[in-house]
Amino acid sequence: MVPAGSRAANGAETPSGRSPPSRGPSRRASWRSAVQATLHCLTGCAIGEILGMVLATALGWGNVASIAISVVLAFLFGYSLTIRPVLRAGIGMRRAAGVAFASDTVSIATMELVDNGFILIVPGAIAAGLDDGLFWWSLALSLVIAFVLTVPVNRWLIARGRGHAVVHELHAH
């Protein structure tokens, strides 16, 4: 405990006599931030992934085209969900796009790699039709697995001031 009105070792004044709070996020807060960032990413990825798979399946596209459109749409929706609030914070479009790219690329890429990898290893999932339960349960489970594996990636990024930490500097989520 530091005497009232004195300075802590880091030079901060402590009029209450208590040590100043640490400036960095607590271990718990950083996991909470990682979960929030991953839920944000999951939302964009899920919209893009589901829309892409539904479109490709309905149009009878092959596996490569199905995965390609799903990934493109996942990135598009993921970036869009970040850009919109950043623009509302008064940031110009060019910088907002740069922030979205910097904050979301690793998270979306991780989620898409895991998600599509799972769909490819489940026998018949990539070829299942929209009326097949296999299509829907494998897609839902792939998103859950991708979420679980992406949370630690986002925590690692946030702890280093990257990923969604960049977005939080510009607006309140």
FIMIPA-82676 format. One record per residue (C-alpha): residue number from 1; x, y, z. Coordinates in steps of 0.1 Angstrom, whole numbers, plus 2048, in hexadecimal, padded with zeros to 3 digits. Example, Ala and Ser with C-alpha at 12.3 -4.5 7.8 and 13.67 -1.06 7.14 Angstrom:
2
<atom><k>1</k><x>87B</x><y>7D3</y><z>84E</z></atom>
<atom><k>2</k><x>889</x><y>7F5</y><z>847</z></atom>
% end
This chain:
173
<atom><k>1</k><x>800</x><y>800</y><z>800</z></atom>
<atom><k>2</k><x>80D</x><y>823</y><z>7F7</z></atom>
<atom><k>3</k><x>807</x><y>83F</y><z>810</z></atom>
<atom><k>4</k><x>7EB</x><y>857</y><z>806</z></atom>
<atom><k>5</k><x>7F6</x><y>874</y><z>7F0</z></atom>
<atom><k>6</k><x>816</x><y>863</y><z>7E6</z></atom>
<atom><k>7</k><x>821</x><y>854</y><z>7C6</z></atom>
<atom><k>8</k><x>821</x><y>82F</y><z>7BD</z></atom>
<atom><k>9</k><x>840</x><y>81F</y><z>7AE</z></atom>
<atom><k>10</k><x>833</x><y>826</y><z>78C</z></atom>
<atom><k>11</k><x>82F</x><y>84B</y><z>794</z></atom>
<atom><k>12</k><x>809</x><y>84C</y><z>796</z></atom>
<atom><k>13</k><x>7FA</x><y>860</y><z>7B2</z></atom>
<atom><k>14</k><x>7E6</x><y>84D</y><z>7CB</z></atom>
<atom><k>15</k><x>7D2</x><y>865</y><z>7E0</z></atom>
<atom><k>16</k><x>7BD</x><y>849</y><z>7EF</z></atom>
<atom><k>17</k><x>7DC</x><y>837</y><z>7FB</z></atom>
<atom><k>18</k><x>7D4</x><y>819</y><z>7E5</z></atom>
<atom><k>19</k><x>7EA</x><y>80D</y><z>7C8</z></atom>
<atom><k>20</k><x>7DD</x><y>819</y><z>7A7</z></atom>
<atom><k>21</k><x>7CB</x><y>7FF</y><z>792</z></atom>
<atom><k>22</k><x>7DF</x><y>7EE</y><z>778</z></atom>
<atom><k>23</k><x>7DC</x><y>7FC</y><z>755</z></atom>
<atom><k>24</k><x>7DC</x><y>7DB</y><z>742</z></atom>
<atom><k>25</k><x>7BE</x><y>7C5</y><z>740</z></atom>
<atom><k>26</k><x>7BB</x><y>7AA</y><z>75A</z></atom>
<atom><k>27</k><x>7BE</x><y>786</y><z>750</z></atom>
<atom><k>28</k><x>799</x><y>782</y><z>753</z></atom>
<atom><k>29</k><x>791</x><y>7A2</y><z>740</z></atom>
<atom><k>30</k><x>7A7</x><y>797</y><z>724</z></atom>
<atom><k>31</k><x>795</x><y>775</y><z>720</z></atom>
<atom><k>32</k><x>774</x><y>789</y><z>721</z></atom>
<atom><k>33</k><x>780</x><y>7A0</y><z>706</z></atom>
<atom><k>34</k><x>78C</x><y>782</y><z>6F2</z></atom>
<atom><k>35</k><x>76A</x><y>771</y><z>6F5</z></atom>
<atom><k>36</k><x>758</x><y>792</y><z>6EA</z></atom>
<atom><k>37</k><x>770</x><y>796</y><z>6CD</z></atom>
<atom><k>38</k><x>76B</x><y>772</y><z>6C2</z></atom>
<atom><k>39</k><x>745</x><y>775</y><z>6C5</z></atom>
<atom><k>40</k><x>747</x><y>794</y><z>6AF</z></atom>
<atom><k>41</k><x>75D</x><y>781</y><z>696</z></atom>
<atom><k>42</k><x>745</x><y>763</y><z>698</z></atom>
<atom><k>43</k><x>728</x><y>778</y><z>68F</z></atom>
<atom><k>44</k><x>737</x><y>785</y><z>66F</z></atom>
<atom><k>45</k><x>746</x><y>763</y><z>667</z></atom>
<atom><k>46</k><x>726</x><y>751</y><z>66D</z></atom>
<atom><k>47</k><x>712</x><y>769</y><z>657</z></atom>
<atom><k>48</k><x>72B</x><y>765</y><z>63B</z></atom>
<atom><k>49</k><x>731</x><y>740</y><z>63F</z></atom>
<atom><k>50</k><x>70C</x><y>737</y><z>641</z></atom>
<atom><k>51</k><x>702</x><y>74E</y><z>624</z></atom>
<atom><k>52</k><x>71F</x><y>741</y><z>60F</z></atom>
<atom><k>53</k><x>718</x><y>71D</y><z>616</z></atom>
<atom><k>54</k><x>6F2</x><y>722</y><z>60F</z></atom>
<atom><k>55</k><x>6F9</x><y>735</y><z>5EF</z></atom>
<atom><k>56</k><x>712</x><y>71C</y><z>5E2</z></atom>
<atom><k>57</k><x>6FD</x><y>6FE</y><z>5EB</z></atom>
<atom><k>58</k><x>6DD</x><y>70D</y><z>5DC</z></atom>
<atom><k>59</k><x>6F0</x><y>716</y><z>5BC</z></atom>
<atom><k>60</k><x>701</x><y>6F3</y><z>5BA</z></atom>
<atom><k>61</k><x>724</x><y>701</y><z>5BC</z></atom>
<atom><k>62</k><x>741</x><y>6EA</y><z>5C3</z></atom>
<atom><k>63</k><x>755</x><y>6E7</y><z>5E3</z></atom>
<atom><k>64</k><x>770</x><y>700</y><z>5DA</z></atom>
<atom><k>65</k><x>757</x><y>71A</y><z>5CF</z></atom>
<atom><k>66</k><x>742</x><y>714</y><z>5EE</z></atom>
<atom><k>67</k><x>75F</x><y>719</y><z>606</z></atom>
<atom><k>68</k><x>76C</x><y>737</y><z>5F2</z></atom>
<atom><k>69</k><x>74B</x><y>74A</y><z>5F3</z></atom>
<atom><k>70</k><x>746</x><y>742</y><z>618</z></atom>
<atom><k>71</k><x>769</x><y>74E</y><z>621</z></atom>
<atom><k>72</k><x>765</x><y>76E</y><z>60C</z></atom>
<atom><k>73</k><x>743</x><y>775</y><z>61C</z></atom>
<atom><k>74</k><x>750</x><y>76E</y><z>63F</z></atom>
<atom><k>75</k><x>76B</x><y>787</y><z>63B</z></atom>
<atom><k>76</k><x>753</x><y>7A0</y><z>62B</z></atom>
<atom><k>77</k><x>73A</x><y>79E</y><z>647</z></atom>
<atom><k>78</k><x>755</x><y>79C</y><z>662</z></atom>
<atom><k>79</k><x>766</x><y>7BB</y><z>656</z></atom>
<atom><k>80</k><x>744</x><y>7CD</y><z>651</z></atom>
<atom><k>81</k><x>73A</x><y>7C6</y><z>675</z></atom>
<atom><k>82</k><x>75A</x><y>7D8</y><z>680</z></atom>
<atom><k>83</k><x>75A</x><y>7F4</y><z>667</z></atom>
<atom><k>84</k><x>737</x><y>800</y><z>66F</z></atom>
<atom><k>85</k><x>73C</x><y>80A</y><z>694</z></atom>
<atom><k>86</k><x>75F</x><y>818</y><z>68C</z></atom>
<atom><k>87</k><x>74F</x><y>82E</y><z>672</z></atom>
<atom><k>88</k><x>735</x><y>839</y><z>68C</z></atom>
<atom><k>89</k><x>752</x><y>843</y><z>6A2</z></atom>
<atom><k>90</k><x>75C</x><y>85D</y><z>688</z></atom>
<atom><k>91</k><x>778</x><y>84A</y><z>677</z></atom>
<atom><k>92</k><x>77B</x><y>84E</y><z>651</z></atom>
<atom><k>93</k><x>773</x><y>830</y><z>63B</z></atom>
<atom><k>94</k><x>798</x><y>82A</y><z>631</z></atom>
<atom><k>95</k><x>7A4</x><y>829</y><z>655</z></atom>
<atom><k>96</k><x>785</x><y>815</y><z>660</z></atom>
<atom><k>97</k><x>78D</x><y>7FB</y><z>645</z></atom>
<atom><k>98</k><x>7B1</x><y>7FA</y><z>651</z></atom>
<atom><k>99</k><x>7A6</x><y>7F5</y><z>675</z></atom>
<atom><k>100</k><x>78E</x><y>7D9</y><z>66B</z></atom>
<atom><k>101</k><x>7A9</x><y>7C8</y><z>657</z></atom>
<atom><k>102</k><x>7C2</x><y>7CB</y><z>674</z></atom>
<atom><k>103</k><x>7AA</x><y>7C1</y><z>68F</z></atom>
<atom><k>104</k><x>797</x><y>7A4</y><z>67E</z></atom>
<atom><k>105</k><x>7AD</x><y>793</y><z>664</z></atom>
<atom><k>106</k><x>7BE</x><y>77A</y><z>67B</z></atom>
<atom><k>107</k><x>79E</x><y>772</y><z>68E</z></atom>
<atom><k>108</k><x>789</x><y>76D</y><z>66F</z></atom>
<atom><k>109</k><x>7A5</x><y>759</y><z>65E</z></atom>
<atom><k>110</k><x>7A8</x><y>742</y><z>67C</z></atom>
<atom><k>111</k><x>783</x><y>73D</y><z>67E</z></atom>
<atom><k>112</k><x>77F</x><y>736</y><z>659</z></atom>
<atom><k>113</k><x>79C</x><y>71E</y><z>659</z></atom>
<atom><k>114</k><x>78E</x><y>70A</y><z>676</z></atom>
<atom><k>115</k><x>76A</x><y>70D</y><z>66A</z></atom>
<atom><k>116</k><x>770</x><y>701</y><z>646</z></atom>
<atom><k>117</k><x>78A</x><y>6E7</y><z>651</z></atom>
<atom><k>118</k><x>76F</x><y>6D7</y><z>667</z></atom>
<atom><k>119</k><x>755</x><y>6D8</y><z>64B</z></atom>
<atom><k>120</k><x>76F</x><y>6C6</y><z>634</z></atom>
<atom><k>121</k><x>777</x><y>6AB</y><z>64D</z></atom>
<atom><k>122</k><x>753</x><y>6A2</y><z>655</z></atom>
<atom><k>123</k><x>74A</x><y>687</y><z>63C</z></atom>
<atom><k>124</k><x>72F</x><y>694</y><z>624</z></atom>
<atom><k>125</k><x>72B</x><y>6B6</y><z>635</z></atom>
<atom><k>126</k><x>739</x><y>6CB</y><z>617</z></atom>
<atom><k>127</k><x>722</x><y>6B9</y><z>5FF</z></atom>
<atom><k>128</k><x>703</x><y>6B9</y><z>616</z></atom>
<atom><k>129</k><x>6E4</x><y>6CB</y><z>609</z></atom>
<atom><k>130</k><x>6D1</x><y>6E7</y><z>61B</z></atom>
<atom><k>131</k><x>6B6</x><y>6CE</y><z>624</z></atom>
<atom><k>132</k><x>6CF</x><y>6B6</y><z>634</z></atom>
<atom><k>133</k><x>6D4</x><y>6B8</y><z>65A</z></atom>
<atom><k>134</k><x>6F9</x><y>6B0</y><z>654</z></atom>
<atom><k>135</k><x>6FD</x><y>6D1</y><z>642</z></atom>
<atom><k>136</k><x>6EF</x><y>6E5</y><z>660</z></atom>
<atom><k>137</k><x>6FE</x><y>6D2</y><z>67E</z></atom>
<atom><k>138</k><x>721</x><y>6D1</y><z>66E</z></atom>
<atom><k>139</k><x>71F</x><y>6F6</y><z>666</z></atom>
<atom><k>140</k><x>713</x><y>6FF</y><z>689</z></atom>
<atom><k>141</k><x>72D</x><y>6E9</y><z>69A</z></atom>
<atom><k>142</k><x>749</x><y>6F6</y><z>684</z></atom>
<atom><k>143</k><x>740</x><y>71A</y><z>68F</z></atom>
<atom><k>144</k><x>741</x><y>70F</y><z>6B4</z></atom>
<atom><k>145</k><x>762</x><y>6FE</y><z>6B0</z></atom>
<atom><k>146</k><x>770</x><y>71C</y><z>69D</z></atom>
<atom><k>147</k><x>764</x><y>733</y><z>6B9</z></atom>
<atom><k>148</k><x>775</x><y>71E</y><z>6D4</z></atom>
<atom><k>149</k><x>796</x><y>71D</y><z>6C1</z></atom>
<atom><k>150</k><x>795</x><y>742</y><z>6B8</z></atom>
<atom><k>151</k><x>790</x><y>74F</y><z>6DB</z></atom>
<atom><k>152</k><x>7B5</x><y>749</y><z>6E6</z></atom>
<atom><k>153</k><x>7C1</x><y>758</y><z>6C5</z></atom>
<atom><k>154</k><x>7AD</x><y>778</y><z>6CC</z></atom>
<atom><k>155</k><x>7B9</x><y>778</y><z>6F0</z></atom>
<atom><k>156</k><x>7DD</x><y>776</y><z>6E4</z></atom>
<atom><k>157</k><x>7D7</x><y>793</y><z>6CC</z></atom>
<atom><k>158</k><x>7C5</x><y>7A9</y><z>6E5</z></atom>
<atom><k>159</k><x>7E0</x><y>7A3</y><z>6FF</z></atom>
<atom><k>160</k><x>7F9</x><y>7B2</y><z>6E6</z></atom>
<atom><k>161</k><x>7E4</x><y>7D0</y><z>6DD</z></atom>
<atom><k>162</k><x>7D9</x><y>7C1</y><z>6BC</z></atom>
<atom><k>163</k><x>7B9</x><y>7B2</y><z>6AF</z></atom>
<atom><k>164</k><x>79A</x><y>7C0</y><z>6BE</z></atom>
<atom><k>165</k><x>7AF</x><y>7D5</y><z>6D6</z></atom>
<atom><k>166</k><x>7B4</x><y>7EC</y><z>6B8</z></atom>
<atom><k>167</k><x>78E</x><y>7F0</y><z>6B4</z></atom>
<atom><k>168</k><x>789</x><y>7F7</y><z>6D9</z></atom>
<atom><k>169</k><x>7A0</x><y>815</y><z>6D7</z></atom>
<atom><k>170</k><x>788</x><y>825</y><z>6BE</z></atom>
<atom><k>171</k><x>765</x><y>81D</y><z>6CB</z></atom>
<atom><k>172</k><x>752</x><y>80C</y><z>6E7</z></atom>
<atom><k>173</k><x>746</x><y>7EA</y><z>6DD</z></atom>
% end
